[in-house]
Amino acid sequence: MPQEKIFIDLATCDLTLGEVMEEMARLQKENPDYEIFMDGDTYSIVGRKRE
Protein backbone atom coordinates (compact mmCIF):
# COMPACT_ATOMS: atom_id res chain seq x y z
CA MET A 1 0.00 0.00 0.00
CA PRO A 2 1.43 3.41 -0.94
CA GLN A 3 2.41 5.70 1.90
CA GLU A 4 -0.05 8.48 2.63
CA LYS A 5 0.76 12.03 3.71
CA ILE A 6 -1.64 13.76 6.12
CA PHE A 7 -2.36 17.32 5.00
CA ILE A 8 -5.20 18.30 7.39
CA ASP A 9 -6.12 16.58 10.66
CA LEU A 10 -9.87 17.17 10.80
CA ALA A 11 -10.10 16.12 14.44
CA THR A 12 -7.99 19.08 15.56
CA CYS A 13 -8.69 21.77 12.95
CA ASP A 14 -11.41 24.41 13.18
CA LEU A 15 -12.21 24.66 9.46
CA THR A 16 -15.80 24.70 8.21
CA LEU A 17 -16.92 22.20 5.59
CA GLY A 18 -16.65 24.86 2.90
CA GLU A 19 -13.12 25.74 3.99
CA VAL A 20 -12.12 22.06 3.96
CA MET A 21 -13.45 21.74 0.40
CA GLU A 22 -11.49 24.85 -0.64
CA GLU A 23 -8.34 23.48 0.97
CA MET A 24 -8.78 20.15 -0.81
CA ALA A 25 -9.09 21.97 -4.15
CA ARG A 26 -5.97 24.02 -3.34
CA LEU A 27 -4.03 20.92 -2.30
CA GLN A 28 -5.02 19.13 -5.52
CA LYS A 29 -3.82 22.11 -7.57
CA GLU A 30 -0.54 22.48 -5.64
CA ASN A 31 0.18 18.73 -5.51
CA PRO A 32 -0.72 17.29 -8.92
CA ASP A 33 1.35 14.18 -8.17
CA TYR A 34 -0.91 13.35 -5.19
CA GLU A 35 -4.40 11.93 -5.02
CA ILE A 36 -6.13 14.06 -2.32
CA PHE A 37 -9.05 12.57 -0.38
CA MET A 38 -10.68 12.28 3.05
CA ASP A 39 -9.64 9.22 5.00
CA GLY A 40 -12.41 8.20 7.37
CA ASP A 41 -10.17 5.91 9.41
CA THR A 42 -7.75 8.70 10.37
CA TYR A 43 -10.38 11.47 10.03
CA SER A 44 -8.04 13.58 7.96
CA ILE A 45 -7.39 14.91 4.49
CA VAL A 46 -4.56 12.85 3.06
CA GLY A 47 -2.61 12.56 -0.13
CA ARG A 48 -1.35 9.41 -1.80
CA LYS A 49 1.39 9.53 -4.45
CA ARG A 50 0.02 8.75 -7.90
CA GLU A 51 1.70 5.83 -9.62
C-alpha positions, 0 to 999 in steps of 0.5 A, a space after each residue: 500500500 502506498 504511503 499516505 501524507 496527512 495534510 489536514 487533521 480534521 479532528 484538531 482543525 477548526 475549518 468549516 466544511 466549505 473551507 475544507 473543500 477549498 483546501 482540498 481543491 488548493 491541495 489538488 492544484 498544488 500537488 498534482 502528483 498526489 491523489 487528495 481525499 478524506 480518510 475516514 479511518 484517520 479522520 483527515 485529508 490525506 494525499 497518496 502519491 500517484 503511480 
